[in-house]
């Protein structure tokens, strides 16, 4: 028997209307809000580029090197000299966004306008702090449930709006440090999933952006060694060295002398500028060591501090949120021990520290809500990124007070004190933070009025 569809009874109306349209509208509103927020962030960078500042490294070194690339000689960018000895001392990867910006500026007729070309560089480079924020979100989600809506957006704020970003870019003309931090965070994420060669390749790219990324490689490689992951550390180091060698090979073949001088040998001719721990003593032997061996000493002390941290924290592995604290410690050694310290050096360690503390945010465990005591302990942890940012701002104030003529009393002594206090905060947070978080969780879990019996420590990560 054939039933005519026209005679079929109409379906009864659902008593509860579907929520799909409302959810769809909510998603589109969120996407629109996100697009507006990103547009405003780009606009903020563009507007701040019109601040009147003295010529920076962007104007003196990096854009002139990009101009050489625009003339059809991209492998000759290290032939640049400013004065008698000062070359372009950054790796070739850092010149990629600058060359792109210069090419667009030349096409628009802006290349000789300091502020317009700077605005273009800032707009193109603004993606990198956002990428650091994106990696921070992924780091948080590794140690807890996925972030939703406004909570996900809040993670970006302490990263993308830190004053050190503008100190770095506007007053010193550097954009490559954000690239290094982003690549280091992405590399750590790959190493956690045992994609060692890929993680090493990203570290090689970081080295091609800025040479102090060697401290990040050191921290991650030593962590793999401590946990006896021989295959992992071998593949990671091979990936880093291989990518770095491939990136430098064309420049080495085209202009070996200038490349070697710019990236490796010219530093020994630079004077000891002060502002860091080398300023503790003016003894000739100290000055001589700083003059020739500051990089080796920095690597040695960083390795020692990393190993001491592993002794104090035998649980610290590549998949722990405190791995970002180890990256903070390693990168802070550069600011603390390089023979001439500049305020923008602190950006990398400040960003790593921010990701570190965000990754340590308290999480619910076994249905138990996070307590006020745990939030308080987490709040104290924020002393680490705040202290690092404070070091950068203090250094900038000290240099400006002397018209950037060098380091003089009392700013040298204040810088040294700030560096030592900040180092102590980082080490204490690394060594004792997990214990403090566990104690806060234990104390709240114990019934009131009853002394808890002896029991093994509760391990609460994050």
N, C-alpha and C positions, 0 to 999 in steps of 0.2 A: 504494500500500500504506500502510495506516495503522498507525503504531507506537504501541502502548499505552505511555503514559508510565510505567506501573508496571513495565514490562519493561525500561526503559532502565537501563543500568548507572549506579551511583552514582559521582559524581565523586570522583576520588582526593583524599585529604586533602593540603593544602598542607604541604610539609615545613617551611616557614618561616612561623610564625603571623603574622598581620597586626599592624602596630604602631598601627593607628588607635585602638583603645581606650586604649592607653597614652598616645598623644598627646592624646587628648581629656581624659583624666584630668589630664595635665600642664597643659593650658590652663585647666581649671577650678580646679586648685590655685593657678595663678598669679593668676587672677581673684579667688579668695578672699583670697589674700595681699594683693593690691592693695586690695581692699575693706577689709580689716582695717587696712592701713597708713593709708588715707584716714580711717577712723573714728578711729584713734588720733591723727591729726593734728588733726582737729576737736576731739577731747577735750582735747588739749594746749592749744589756744586757749581752750576753755571754762574749763579749770582756772586758767590764768594770769590770767584776767579777775578772779579773786577776790583778787588781790594788792592790798594796801592802798596806794593812791597818792593824791596830792593831786588835786583836780579838774583835768581836762585840757580841751583845746579841744573834745573830744567832749561834755563835760558843760556847758561854758560857752557854746559857740557852736552846734555842729552839731545836737545833740539838741533844744535849744530852737527852732532853726529848723525841725526836723522836726515839733515839736509844733504850730507855726503851720500847717504843711501838714495835719496831722491834724484841725485845727479846721475844715477846709474852705476854707482860703485858701492853696493851694500856690504861688500867684504872688506872695504877700506875704512870702516867706521872707527877703527882703533888707531888710525893715523892722526886723529885730532890731538892737538896740544894746546893747553891754555897756560900762558907764561912759559917757563922753561921746562917744567917736568910734569905738569898736571894733565893726565889723559882722561878719557872716558873709562871709568873703572868698574862699570857694571856689565854683567853678562849680556849676550845678544838678545836673549828673550825679552828683557826689559825694554828693548828698543822697538819691539813689534808694535805695541799700541801707540807709541810715540811717532813712529814712522807713518802709521795709518793716519793719525791726527794731522801730521805735517802735510801729508798728501792731500787730505781734504782741505786743509787751510790754504794750501797753495792754489788749489782749484778755485777756492772762493775769494782769493786775494787777501787772505788774513795772515799770511805767514810772517809778515813784518809788523803786525799789530800785536804787541805783547799780551794784552788782556784778552783779545778775541782768540788767539791761538791757545792761550792758557785755558780759557773756558772750554774750548774744543777738547783739549787733552783731559780736562777734569770730567767732562761728560762721558767720554769714551772709557775712562778709567773707573768711573763710578760703579761699574758692574762688579769690580773685584771685592769691595766690602760687602756687597750683597751676596756674592758667592761664599765669602767667609761666613756670613750669617746662615746661609743655606746648609753649609757643612756643620755649623753649630747645632742647627735643628736636628740634623741626622744623628749627631753625637748624642744629643739628649734622648732621642727616641731609641737609641741602642740600650739605654739603661732604664727605660721606663715605657709607659704606654705612649701611643702616637699623640702628638699635640694637635689640637683642633682650634680653628678660628683665631680669636684674638690672642690666645695663649701662644700660638705659633708666631704671630706677628710680634709679640712682646720680646721674643728671643732676639730679634734683629736690632732692637733699639740700643742696648749697651754696646753693640759692635759697630753699627753703621753711624752712630752719632757721637762716638768718642772724640773729644777735642784733639787727641793726638793725630787723628786722620788729617785734619786741616793743618796742624803744626807740621806734619810730614810733607804734605803736598803743597800747601800755599806758601809756607815760609822757607821751605828747603827744596822744593821741587822734585820730590821723590814719589813715585807711584808703584815701584816694584815690590815694596815690602808686603803690600796686600796680596800680590801674586804669590809670593813665597808662602805666606800663611795659608792661603787657600790650597795650594798644592800640597803643603805639609799635612793639612787636615784630611784632604782626600787620600793621600798616601797612607796615613794611619788607618783610615777606614778600610782600605784594601788589605793592609797587613793583618788586620783583625780577622778577615775572612781567608787568610793564608794565600792571598794573591800577591806573593812576594815580589815577583819580577815586575808586575805592574806597579806595585807600590814603590819599588826602587826606581822605576822609570820616571814616576812623578817627582821623586826626590832629585833625579838628574835634571829635570826641567827647572826645579827650584834653584839648583846650583847654577843653571844657566841664566837665572834672573838676578841672583845676588849671592856672592861668595860666602856670606856668613851662614847660609843654609847648611854648611858642613856641620855646624853644631847640632842641627836637627837630625841629620843623618847619624851623627855620633850617638845621640840619645836613643834613637830607635834601634840602631845596630847593637849597642851595648845591652839594651833590654832583651833583644833576641838572644844574645850571647849568654846573659845571665840565666835564661831559661833553657839554654842548651838546644836552641833550635838552629842547628848547624846549617841545615839546608836553607832555612828561611833567611838567615843572615847572609849566606853566600849569594843567594839569588837577589836579595835586596841590594847588596853592595854592587853586584855585577850589573844590575839594572840601572843603578844610579851612575856608575862610572861609564857604562856603555852609552847611555843617552847623552851624558855630558860630553863624552868624546865625539860622538856623532855631531852634536851641535857645534862644537868648536872646530872640528876638522876643516870645514871650508875656509874659515877665517885663518886657521893655521897654515893651510896650503897657500892662501893668497897673500898673507902678510904676517908671517910668523914672528918677526921682530917686534912689531907694534902690538900684536896680541899678547905676547909674552910679557912685554913691558907693562902694558895697561892692566892686565889682570893678575900678574904675579910679582914682578920684580920691583916696580916703582915704589911700593910701600916702604921699603927699607930706607928710601931717601927722605921720607916725610919726617918732620920734627915731632917730638913728643909734645903734644898740645895740652895735656892735663885734663882735669875735670873728672877723673876716674881714680881707681885705687892706686895707680902708679904715682899719683900726686902726693901720697903719704910721705914720700922721701925724695929729696933732691940730690941724694948721693950719686956720684958719677957712675958707680956700678949699676945702680937701679935705672938710671937714665939710659945707660948703654944697653942693658937687657931689654928695656922697653923699646928702644930704637930698632933693634934687630930681631927680637924674638917675641914680641908681644902676641903675635898670632899663635905661636907654638905654646906659649904659657897659657893663653886663653883656652886652647884645646885641652891641655893637660889638666888645668884646674877644673874645667867643665867635666871632663871624664872622671876625675876624683870625686866631685860632688855628686855626680850621677850614681857612681858605685856606692858611695856612702848612703845615699837615699835608698838604694836597693837593699843594703844591709839592714837599714832601719825598717824598711817595708818589704819584707820577704814575699808579700802577696802581690806586689806591684807588677802587673803584666801588661802586655800590649793591649789587652781588652778591658783594662780598668780605666775608670774616668780619670784617675790620677796620672795616666800617661800624658795628659795635656799639661799637668803640673810639671812633669819632667821636661817637656818641651819649653815650658815657661822658664824653668831653671836654666836650661841649656842656652836659650837665646838671651837671657838676662846677663849671662857671663860675657857676652860680646860687649854690651854697654858698659859693663863694670871694669873690663880689663883691656879693651883696645886702647892704643896709646893716645889717641885723640878722640874724646867723646863729644858727640853732638846730640842735642835733645831728641832728634827724630829717631835715634837708634832704639828708643824704648817702645816703639809702636808694636813690633813683632811680639815681644814678651807680654805686652799689655793685652793684645788680642788673644794670645794663647791662654793667658790667665783668665780672661773673661769666659772663654769657651770651657775652661777647666771648672770654674765655679758653677757655671750654668749646668754642666754635666753632673755635678754633685748635688743638684737640687733634690730635696727629700722626696721619696716615693712611698706610696702605700705598700705595705707588706702583709700578706696573709689576711687581708680584710681590715687591718688596723689603720685607722686614720693617722695622718701626720700630725704630730703634736706641736704645740707652741715652742717647747724647748728645742726640738729639732730645727724649726725655722730659725730660732735664735742662733744656734750653732752655725747654721748655714750662713746667716747674715754676717757673723764674725769672719767667715771665710773670705768675704768680699774685701777684707783688708789687703789681700795680695794684689788684685788688679788695681785697687785704688792707690796703693803705695807705689806701684810701678808707674802709673800715670802721674802721680805726684812727683816722682823723680824727673820725669820728662819736663813737666811744667816748671819745677824748681830750676833745672838746668837752663831752660829758656830765659827765665827771669834773671838768672845770674849772668848769662852772656849779654843780655840786653842792657843790664845795669852798667856794663863796661863797654857798651857800644860795639859788642862783638870783637873786641880787641884781644880777647884771651880770658884766661881764668885767674882771678885775683881774690884775695881774702876779702870778706869771710866766705865767699861763695864756694871756693874750693873745699874748705872744711865742711860746709853745709852739704855739699854734694857727696863727699865721702861718707858722712854720717847717714845721709838718706840712703845711699847704696847699701851700707852695711845693715841698717835696720830693715830694709826691704828684703835683702838676702835672708836675714833671720826669719822674717815673716813667711817667705816662700818655703824655707826648709821646715819650719815648725808646722806649717799647714800640710806639707807633704808627709812629714813623719808622724804627726799626732792627730791630723784631721780625722782619719778613719776611727781612731780610738775615741775621739770626742763625739763623733756621730753615733757610735755604738753605745757609749755610755748614756747619751741623751735618750736613745730608744729603750735601753734597759730600764732606766729609772722610771720612765713613764709606764712601762709595762708592768712593773712591780706593784702589787696591791698596796694601797695606802694603809699605813699603820702596821704593816708586817714587814720585817726585815727579810729581804730575799736570801734564800740559801745560796751557798756557793754553787756556781754553775759555769759551764764554759762560756766564753765570750760569744755574743751574738754578732755575727758578721753582717752588717747592713751596708751594702755598696750603694754609693750614690746618695 
